[in-house]
C-alpha cells in the first residue's frame, strides 16, 4: 500500500473518499463475490492512515453534497 500511495505523489491533487457505512455498496447484479462491511471499513481506515503517515496531501471527500461539490 505504501508503494501504491507513493506512486501517486507526482499528481498535484489526490482525492480520498471517506466510507459512509450507511450507504449500500454498489455491486453488480452478477457479482461473484460476497460483501464484507468489516473489510470495507478496514480498507477505508488503512487508506487514510497511510496517506497521513506518508504525509501525502489529499482532499477527503465525504458523501455530503457539500463535500462532493467542493471536489468537483
mmCIF file of the C-alpha atoms, coordinates in Angstrom:
data_MODEL
# 
_entry.id   MODEL 
# 
loop_
_atom_site.group_PDB 
_atom_site.id 
_atom_site.type_symbol 
_atom_site.label_atom_id 
_atom_site.label_alt_id 
_atom_site.label_comp_id 
_atom_site.label_asym_id 
_atom_site.label_entity_id 
_atom_site.label_seq_id 
_atom_site.pdbx_PDB_ins_code 
_atom_site.Cartn_x 
_atom_site.Cartn_y 
_atom_site.Cartn_z 
_atom_site.occupancy 
_atom_site.B_iso_or_equiv 
_atom_site.pdbx_formal_charge 
_atom_site.auth_seq_id 
_atom_site.auth_comp_id 
_atom_site.auth_asym_id 
_atom_site.auth_atom_id 
_atom_site.pdbx_PDB_model_num 
ATOM 1  C CA . UNK A 1 1  ? 0.000   0.000   0.000   1.00 0.00 ? 1  UNK A CA 1 
ATOM 2  C CA . UNK A 1 2  ? 2.869   2.385   0.738   1.00 0.00 ? 2  UNK A CA 1 
ATOM 3  C CA . UNK A 1 3  ? 4.267   1.889   -2.765  1.00 0.00 ? 3  UNK A CA 1 
ATOM 4  C CA . UNK A 1 4  ? 0.822   2.439   -4.250  1.00 0.00 ? 4  UNK A CA 1 
ATOM 5  C CA . UNK A 1 5  ? 0.399   5.704   -2.356  1.00 0.00 ? 5  UNK A CA 1 
ATOM 6  C CA . UNK A 1 6  ? 3.870   6.927   -3.244  1.00 0.00 ? 6  UNK A CA 1 
ATOM 7  C CA . UNK A 1 7  ? 3.284   6.089   -6.910  1.00 0.00 ? 7  UNK A CA 1 
ATOM 8  C CA . UNK A 1 8  ? 0.661   8.825   -6.927  1.00 0.00 ? 8  UNK A CA 1 
ATOM 9  C CA . UNK A 1 9  ? 2.872   11.546  -5.444  1.00 0.00 ? 9  UNK A CA 1 
ATOM 10 C CA . UNK A 1 10 ? 3.598   13.142  -8.849  1.00 0.00 ? 10 UNK A CA 1 
ATOM 11 C CA . UNK A 1 11 ? -0.054  14.196  -9.017  1.00 0.00 ? 11 UNK A CA 1 
ATOM 12 C CA . UNK A 1 12 ? -0.831  17.684  -7.765  1.00 0.00 ? 12 UNK A CA 1 
ATOM 13 C CA . UNK A 1 13 ? -4.153  16.604  -6.290  1.00 0.00 ? 13 UNK A CA 1 
ATOM 14 C CA . UNK A 1 14 ? -5.336  13.377  -4.678  1.00 0.00 ? 14 UNK A CA 1 
ATOM 15 C CA . UNK A 1 15 ? -8.905  12.665  -3.639  1.00 0.00 ? 15 UNK A CA 1 
ATOM 16 C CA . UNK A 1 16 ? -9.669  10.086  -0.971  1.00 0.00 ? 16 UNK A CA 1 
ATOM 17 C CA . UNK A 1 17 ? -13.291 9.175   -0.496  1.00 0.00 ? 17 UNK A CA 1 
ATOM 18 C CA . UNK A 1 18 ? -14.467 8.542   3.049   1.00 0.00 ? 18 UNK A CA 1 
ATOM 19 C CA . UNK A 1 19 ? -16.587 5.459   3.583   1.00 0.00 ? 19 UNK A CA 1 
ATOM 20 C CA . UNK A 1 20 ? -20.159 6.116   4.627   1.00 0.00 ? 20 UNK A CA 1 
ATOM 21 C CA . UNK A 1 21 ? -21.352 2.806   6.096   1.00 0.00 ? 21 UNK A CA 1 
ATOM 22 C CA . UNK A 1 22 ? -24.961 3.961   5.862   1.00 0.00 ? 22 UNK A CA 1 
ATOM 23 C CA . UNK A 1 23 ? -24.754 3.862   2.060   1.00 0.00 ? 23 UNK A CA 1 
ATOM 24 C CA . UNK A 1 24 ? -25.085 0.488   0.341   1.00 0.00 ? 24 UNK A CA 1 
ATOM 25 C CA . UNK A 1 25 ? -22.211 -0.945  -1.647  1.00 0.00 ? 25 UNK A CA 1 
ATOM 26 C CA . UNK A 1 26 ? -22.833 -0.782  -5.376  1.00 0.00 ? 26 UNK A CA 1 
ATOM 27 C CA . UNK A 1 27 ? -22.274 -4.340  -6.506  1.00 0.00 ? 27 UNK A CA 1 
ATOM 28 C CA . UNK A 1 28 ? -23.198 -5.523  -9.974  1.00 0.00 ? 28 UNK A CA 1 
ATOM 29 C CA . UNK A 1 29 ? -26.117 -7.947  -10.159 1.00 0.00 ? 29 UNK A CA 1 
ATOM 30 C CA . UNK A 1 30 ? -23.774 -10.688 -11.402 1.00 0.00 ? 30 UNK A CA 1 
ATOM 31 C CA . UNK A 1 31 ? -21.099 -10.136 -8.708  1.00 0.00 ? 31 UNK A CA 1 
ATOM 32 C CA . UNK A 1 32 ? -19.238 -13.352 -7.971  1.00 0.00 ? 32 UNK A CA 1 
ATOM 33 C CA . UNK A 1 33 ? -18.022 -12.279 -4.543  1.00 0.00 ? 33 UNK A CA 1 
ATOM 34 C CA . UNK A 1 34 ? -19.728 -11.512 -1.282  1.00 0.00 ? 34 UNK A CA 1 
ATOM 35 C CA . UNK A 1 35 ? -19.959 -8.240  0.579   1.00 0.00 ? 35 UNK A CA 1 
ATOM 36 C CA . UNK A 1 36 ? -17.949 -7.718  3.752   1.00 0.00 ? 36 UNK A CA 1 
ATOM 37 C CA . UNK A 1 37 ? -18.766 -4.477  5.580   1.00 0.00 ? 37 UNK A CA 1 
ATOM 38 C CA . UNK A 1 38 ? -15.976 -5.027  8.107   1.00 0.00 ? 38 UNK A CA 1 
ATOM 39 C CA . UNK A 1 39 ? -13.361 -5.403  5.390   1.00 0.00 ? 39 UNK A CA 1 
ATOM 40 C CA . UNK A 1 40 ? -14.681 -2.307  3.634   1.00 0.00 ? 40 UNK A CA 1 
ATOM 41 C CA . UNK A 1 41 ? -14.306 -0.307  6.884   1.00 0.00 ? 41 UNK A CA 1 
ATOM 42 C CA . UNK A 1 42 ? -10.759 -1.593  7.466   1.00 0.00 ? 42 UNK A CA 1 
ATOM 43 C CA . UNK A 1 43 ? -9.681  -0.622  3.940   1.00 0.00 ? 43 UNK A CA 1 
ATOM 44 C CA . UNK A 1 44 ? -11.070 2.880   4.454   1.00 0.00 ? 44 UNK A CA 1 
ATOM 45 C CA . UNK A 1 45 ? -9.275  3.317   7.782   1.00 0.00 ? 45 UNK A CA 1 
ATOM 46 C CA . UNK A 1 46 ? -5.995  1.907   6.495   1.00 0.00 ? 46 UNK A CA 1 
ATOM 47 C CA . UNK A 1 47 ? -6.038  4.053   3.358   1.00 0.00 ? 47 UNK A CA 1 
ATOM 48 C CA . UNK A 1 48 ? -6.471  7.303   5.288   1.00 0.00 ? 48 UNK A CA 1 
ATOM 49 C CA . UNK A 1 49 ? -3.888  6.244   7.881   1.00 0.00 ? 49 UNK A CA 1 
ATOM 50 C CA . UNK A 1 50 ? -1.392  5.518   5.105   1.00 0.00 ? 50 UNK A CA 1 
ATOM 51 C CA . UNK A 1 51 ? -1.973  8.889   3.451   1.00 0.00 ? 51 UNK A CA 1 
ATOM 52 C CA . UNK A 1 52 ? -1.321  10.611  6.788   1.00 0.00 ? 52 UNK A CA 1 
ATOM 53 C CA . UNK A 1 53 ? 1.783   8.502   7.545   1.00 0.00 ? 53 UNK A CA 1 
ATOM 54 C CA . UNK A 1 54 ? 3.289   9.283   4.154   1.00 0.00 ? 54 UNK A CA 1 
ATOM 55 C CA . UNK A 1 55 ? 2.371   12.966  4.585   1.00 0.00 ? 55 UNK A CA 1 
ATOM 56 C CA . UNK A 1 56 ? 0.723   12.971  1.173   1.00 0.00 ? 56 UNK A CA 1 
ATOM 57 C CA . UNK A 1 57 ? -1.561  15.942  0.667   1.00 0.00 ? 57 UNK A CA 1 
ATOM 58 C CA . UNK A 1 58 ? -5.061  14.827  -0.225  1.00 0.00 ? 58 UNK A CA 1 
ATOM 59 C CA . UNK A 1 59 ? -8.638  16.007  -0.165  1.00 0.00 ? 59 UNK A CA 1 
ATOM 60 C CA . UNK A 1 60 ? -11.111 13.982  1.889   1.00 0.00 ? 60 UNK A CA 1 
ATOM 61 C CA . UNK A 1 61 ? -14.394 13.583  0.029   1.00 0.00 ? 61 UNK A CA 1 
ATOM 62 C CA . UNK A 1 62 ? -17.364 12.535  2.121   1.00 0.00 ? 62 UNK A CA 1 
ATOM 63 C CA . UNK A 1 63 ? -20.835 11.577  0.976   1.00 0.00 ? 63 UNK A CA 1 
ATOM 64 C CA . UNK A 1 64 ? -22.246 15.005  1.839   1.00 0.00 ? 64 UNK A CA 1 
ATOM 65 C CA . UNK A 1 65 ? -23.450 17.120  -1.052  1.00 0.00 ? 65 UNK A CA 1 
ATOM 66 C CA . UNK A 1 66 ? -21.197 19.999  0.024   1.00 0.00 ? 66 UNK A CA 1 
ATOM 67 C CA . UNK A 1 67 ? -18.089 17.806  0.063   1.00 0.00 ? 67 UNK A CA 1 
ATOM 68 C CA . UNK A 1 68 ? -18.873 16.308  -3.340  1.00 0.00 ? 68 UNK A CA 1 
ATOM 69 C CA . UNK A 1 69 ? -19.499 19.775  -4.781  1.00 0.00 ? 69 UNK A CA 1 
ATOM 70 C CA . UNK A 1 70 ? -16.154 21.020  -3.476  1.00 0.00 ? 70 UNK A CA 1 
ATOM 71 C CA . UNK A 1 71 ? -14.403 18.036  -5.043  1.00 0.00 ? 71 UNK A CA 1 
ATOM 72 C CA . UNK A 1 72 ? -15.863 18.872  -8.425  1.00 0.00 ? 72 UNK A CA 1 
# 
